[in-house]
Amino acid sequence: MSTSNTGMVQFRYDPDNPPTMTEEQLQALRDLRDEDIDLSEMPERLTGWRRVSLPVMDLVPEENKQQVTLRLDADLLAFFRGTGKRYQSRINAVLREYMLAQRAPR
């Protein structure tokens, strides 16, 4: 893990060498209920992640969009492609949510 001066923490997951958990840790994770997860430090905008409906994504006019070349991690691209048609619009919606969360007063 590394921390830069932006305060962001990066973690690289190696699927060929996943972190190990003890049986007790695995059982505690299995027993954990959603309502037991402490979200108090998470910004309010980020606690309600959901699949964005297509009409919401269409609020920004098509003319506003620009074509770009963007390099994405293979697993990330596979995930979004697996969500079905218009996966690029969903990637755009996720980036928009992030942008709006960053603009929100802290």
WOZI-V908631 format. One line per field, one symbol per residue. phi: phi as a letter, one per 30 degrees, with the letter a starting at -180 (. if undefined). burial: + if it has 16 or more other ideal C-beta (glycine too) atoms within 10 Angstrom, else -. A space follows every 50 residues. Layout:
# WOZI-V908631
phi: ???
burial: ???
This chain:
# WOZI-V908631
phi: .bbcddidccbcccddbddcbdddddddddddceddddcdcdeedcdcda dddddddddceedddbdbcbcbdeddddeddddjeiddddedddddeddd dddddc
burial: -------------------------------------------------- -----------------------------+--------+++-+------- ------
